């Protein structure tokens, strides 16, 4: 619990100290924001700051800081290091600067910003890459909540007629269509704060229970090797797998697709640090709490937590099982309700904002204004058709969910690589200290390159050739950047 307590303090200090420094580097001012200059009553609309924070937090969180932290905690206390350092120096910087850059570019989406700073060819690649990633999010976050809801109740007649889970899949898709089509303040602006509050309340309640129980957990000084290799049979290496597994809560490229949604609702640039940097730090706190709860579940001495919980029936280490077991045992009926919100509502809300982002990215590419419902339908109909096709393939393939999730994880972090390089180029062109994004960009570049060639789910080449490829990726990236910075950089005014 000592490492956990220190980590909590460091995250809070990171917001007030490093967050303030990053804000000063960017330099927010009082220029009119897109919510004012491009107000359309649909996507560009001023919302209260507290509401924007809650929406941003739920947009970027979903079940990410819960499930990712649970799976990452299997590696042991090394997870603390990545959550704290990754969140303060990479994830929160990534989220704040990408959100601020969208503000400065009239609420521009991520592919357009990448095109501005990394070139049109990269923009076209990222346009396709971003849309595919967002459609994967929409598909991935339909089936698992539908399956859970089916376990609670599903009309037998519909289940016999159309198949198991179909009823809830249809209901979720109807919600997706409504939330994606309607103005942001009609559904998202009203129900997201409630779900966000539920996630935060659940995390705080669990933190209180941790301090009441004061479990004997492994600390950093007990070792930062792969603790799960022996006790849990976790064969994956810490590098790069930990840094892909814990994305939300440390750094996630998906966040840069969500920040423009809120950049279009902010009244003043000076309000942005609590919204963008603060939401990421809050997500880091949630991930930290769930990682600690999970270490109690896996590694409490002398008895692992799952052996002491009344509702547990063995070492079931799947993330949804850990959530349900811990919440029901520690928080009772209220915990069960919150767990349901966490494993059902949170992924659904991540899915709908992902599809909303995809609609806006496609609309910007086609230069199709979104004032009218007809124009929104032109995009939504084929977009939902693709998502449904992806979902059907996933349901008909025994390994479909696992395959999509693995590639989603790698794609998610790869997107953060492009975003960090875009931010580095922006800071260099404005003669600002680009080192704050250059180091995270290099680290995530080699992480994604290593994972692509090392993971058992991808090319599985082993560490020999992969180490060479990872080292080469850093050298090439550094050489390209410093060559560009010396020869090709065009200063921005």
N, C-alpha and C positions, 0 to 999 in steps of 0.2 A: 504493500500500500504506500510505501514511501516514494517509490518511483512514480506511481499514479498521482500522488499529491503534488510532487514537483512538476510533473507534466502539466497538470491543471493550471498551476501558477504560471508556468512558462507560456502557455497558450494565451492566457489573459494578458500577460505582459507583452506578448508579441503583438497583440492588437493595438495596445496603447503606445508602444515604443516603435516597433518596426512598421506597423501600419501607418503611424503618423509620418514616419520618414518617407515611405513610399508615396503617400499623399502629397508630401512636399515636393518630391521629385516630379510628379506629374503636374502639379500646380493648377488645381481647380479654380475657376473664377465665376463671375456672375453673368456670363453670356446667356442668352436665351437657349433653353434646351429644346430638343425635338418635340417634347410633349406640348410645348407652347407654339413653336414655329410650324409644326406639321400636324396639329391636332385634327383627328378625323372621327373621334368618338368610338372607334373600334379597337385599334391597336395603339394609337398615339393619344394618350389621355392621362391627365394628371391624377395620381392617386396619393393618399396620405402616406407619409414615409413609413409608419409602422406597418401598414398593410403591404407596401412594397417589400419591406424586409421579410415579412412572413411568407409572401409568395416566392421571393427569391430563395429563401431558405428551403422551402418545400420543393421548388423547382430543381434545385441542385442536389437535394438530399434524397428524397424518396426512401427506399430501403438501403441505399448505397452505404451510408455510414454505419448501418446495423449489420447487414449481411457481410459486407466486405471486411469490417472489423472483426467479426466472429471468425471468418475464415482466416484472416491474417493473424489473429491471436494464437492460432495453432502453432505458429513459428516460435512463440514465446515472447519475452519482454523486448526483443528487438523491435517489435511492432510499435512500442512507445516512441522509439527514436524516429521512425519514419513518420508517424502521425504528427509529432510535434514539429520536427524540422521541415517536413514536407508541407504542412499546412501553413506555417508562418512564412517560410522563405520561397515557396513555390506556388502552392495552391491559392492562397489568399492574394498573392501578388498577381498571379495569372488572372484571377477573377476580377480583381479591382481594375487592373489596367485594361483588360479587354472590355469591361463595362464602360470605363471612361472613354476609351477610344471610340466605342459605338456612340456615346453621347456627342463626341466632337465631330462625328461623321453622320449626323442627322439620323441616328438610330440604325446605322448600317448593320447588316448581319455579318456573320463571321467570314463566309467566302468573299464577300465584297471587300472587307477590310484586308484580308490576306492578299487579294488581288492588288490592292493599292500599294502594299509594302513588299510583297514577294513576287509580284508580276502576274500577268494575265494567265500564263500557262498554269501556274500554281493555283490560281483562282479556279480554273476550270476543273482541275483535279479535285480540289477541296470542295467544290460545289457538289460533285457526284459523291465524294467521300462523306460529306456531312449529311446529305439526304439519305444515303444508305444507312449510316449510323443511326439517324433519327427514326427511320422506318424499323430498324432492328429493335430500338428501344420500345417503339409502339407494339411490336409483335411479342417481344420477350415479356413485357409487363402486362400482357393480357392473360396468358395461359395459367400462370401460377396463382394469381388471385382468383381466377375462375374455378380452378381446381379446389382451392380452400373453401370457397363459397358453396360449391357442389357438395362438399363433405358436410356442410351445415344443413343445406336444404336445396332441393331442385325438383321441379314438377316431374313426377314419374312419367306422365304421358309424353311430355316433350323429350325426356331423356330416352325413352324407348323408341320414339319416332326419329329423332335427329341425332341421337348419340349423347353420351355422357359429356358434361361440361358445356354443351352447346348453348343451353339457356343463358348461362351467365356470360359466356363469350359474346352473345348477341347483345345482352344488356350493357356490357362494358363498351362495346363498339357504338351503341346508340349514344351513350354518354360521351364517348370520344368525339363523335360527330357534332354533338351539341356544343361541347366545350371548345372545340376547334373553330367552329363557325361563328359563335356569338362574340360580341364585344368583350374585352378582357375583364371589365368590371362587373359583368352580369353573373357569371358562375365562378370563374377562377378567383376573382377579387373578393367573392363572398365566402366560399367554402374553404379555400386554401388556408386562410389564417387559422381556422378551427383545427384542421389536420396538422398544421405546423405546430400549433400550441400543444396538441396531443403528443407529438413526437418529443418536443422539448420537455413537457411535463413527465413523460415516461422516463426520459434520461435522468432528469433531476431526482425523481423518486428512487430510481435504481442507485444513483450516487449516494443518496441518504442511507439506503439499505447497506451499501458497501461499508460506509463508515460505522454503521451500527454493528454489523457482523465482524468488521476488521479481519477479513480472511488472511491466512498466511500464503501470500502469493510470491512467485519468483520475481526477483528484482534484477535490475540491469547488471549489477555486480555479480550475479549468479551465472552470467554468461549470455552472450548474444548470438550463440550458434542456433541451429535449427532444433529447438527443444522438442518439436513434434515428430522428429524423425524416429525416435525410439519409442515414445509413449503413445503416439497416435498413428504411427505408420505413414507419416507425411514425407513422401519421397522428393518433393519439389525443392530445389535449392532456394535459399533466401534471395539471392540475386540471380535473376531479376524477378522471380515469381511474387515475392512479398510486395514489390512496388507496382505490380499489375493487379494483385488481389485487393490491396487497400488503395483504391482510387479516390472515391468520395471519402472525405476525411483527411486527405493528404493533397492530391492534385488530380483533377479530372478534366479532360478536354471537353466533355459534354457540357460543362458549365459555361464555356465560352459561346455555346449555341443558345444558352438560356439568358445570359446577361443582357443581350440586346432587347429582349422582351421588356425587361424592367427599365432599361435605359430610355425607353420610349414613354415612360410614365413618371419620370423624376422631374420635379419642378426646378431644382437648383443643383448645379454640380457639387456644391459644398456639402450636400446631403448624402453623397454617394459612398463615402468610406464605411459608415455603419451598414449600409445596404450590401455592398459587394464584398469588401474585406471582412466586415463583421459577420455576414452570413456564413462565410467560409470558416471563420474561426469557431462559430457556433457549431457548424457541422463537425469540425475537428474535435470539439468537446464531446459531442454525441458519440463519435467514433471511439474516442478515448475511454469513455464510460463503458461502452459495449465491449471493447477489447478487454477491459479489466474484469467485467462480469464474466466474460468467456474464459479468461484465465482462471478464475475461480472454478468455473465449470470443468475445465480441463486439468488444472494443475494445483488446486488447493492442497496443502499439506496438513496432516498426513493422508487425508482422504479427498479424492476429487469431488467437486461439487455435485456431480450427477448422482453420486452414491448417497448423498445426504438429503436430496430433495424428495419430498413426499410423492410428487406426481411423476417422478422419473421412473423409467423401467429399464435402464441400462444406458450405456454410453452412446446415445444417439447424438452424433456431432453435427448433423446437418443444421444450417443456419436457422431455418424456420422452426425446427424442433427446439433449439436452444432458446429462441425468443419465447415460444409458447410455454416451455417448462419453467424458465426463470420468472417470467411475468406472472404466471398463475401461482407459483409457489411463493414469491416474494410480495406480490401486490394484490393477490386475491381476485375478486370479481372485477374490480377496477382494472387490475393488470391484464386480465383476460380481454377486456374490451379494448384496452390500449394496444395489446398485442395484435388484436384483430385489425385495428386501424393501421398498425405498422406494417403488417404483412399483406394487407388487402388494399387499403385506401392509398397508402404511399406509392406503391408501384403504379397504380392506376393514374394517379396525378402526375407521376413522371412521364407516363405514356402520353397523356393528353397534351402536356406542354411540349413534348418532343414533336408531336405531329403538328402542333400550332407553329413551332419554329420552322418545321419543314415547309408548311404552307407559305410562310412569310419569305423564306429563302427562294422558293420557286417563284413566288409573285415578283420579287425584286429582279430575278433573272429574266422573267418574261415581260417585265415592266407593266404588270397588270395591277392596277389600283384595286384595293380591297374594300372600297366603300360599299359596294353592292353585294348582296348575297349571291347573285348570279356569278360574279367573278370569283367569289370564294368557292362556289361549287365546281367551277371549271377546273380548279386545282384539287379540291378535296376528293372528288369522285375517283379519278385515276390513282390518287395517292392512297386512299383507303383500299382500293382494289389490290394494289401492290402489297399493302400490309396484310390483308386477308390471305393473299396467295402465300406469303411468307409464313403466316401462322398455320395454314393448312399443311404446308410442307413440314413444318416443325412438328405438328401433331401426328403426321403419318410416318415420320422417321423416328425410330426408337431413340436415337442419339441426337435428335434435332435440337432440343432445348440446350443440351450441353454444348453442341457445336456452335450454335448461334451465340451463346453466352461467352464462350472462350474468345471467339473472334470479336465480339462486342467489347470485351475487356481490352484486347490489344488495340482495336480501332480507337477506343476511347482515349487511351494514353497516347497513341500516335497523333490524334487530333491536338492534344496538348503540346506536342512537339512543334507542330506548325504554328500554333498560337504563340508559343514562347519565342520562336524565331521571328515572327511578325512583330511582337512587342520589342524585341531586341533591336530590330531594324528601325522601328519608330524612335526608340530612345536614342539610338546612334544618330539618326538624321536630325534630331532636335537638340543634339549636343548635351544629352542628359546621361547620367551614370548607368550605362547599359549593362554593367556587371550584374545588376540585381535580377536580370532575366537571362543573361548569357549562361551563368553557371547552371540554373535549373534546366535551360534548354539543352546544354551538353549532357547533363545527367539523364534526362528523359530520352534523349536521342540514343544513347548507348543502352539504356534499359529496354527500349522497344526493339532495337536491333538485336540485342541478346536474346530477348524472349522469343522473337520470331524464329531464330535458328536453334534455340535450346529446348523449348517446351516440348513435352511429350505430345501435346495437342497440335503442334505445328510441324516444323521440319525435323526436330529431334536429332540434331547433328552432333550433340555432345559439346563439351566445353573447349576442346582443342581448337577446332576451326572457328568456333563461335567467339572465343576470346580475341582471335585475330580480327574477325569482322567487327567486333565491338570497338576494339582499339582503332581500327581503320576509320570507323564512322566518326569518332571524335576528332581524329586528325583531319579528315576531309572537311568536317563541319567547321573546325577552327580556321583552317586554311582558306576556305571559301569566305567566311565572315571577314577575316582580316584583310583579304585581298579586296573584297567589296568595300570595306570601310576605308581602305587606303586609296583605291582607284576609282570606284564607281559611285560612292555615296553622294547623293544630292541633298544638301541641307534643306530642312523645312523651315519656313518662316513662322 
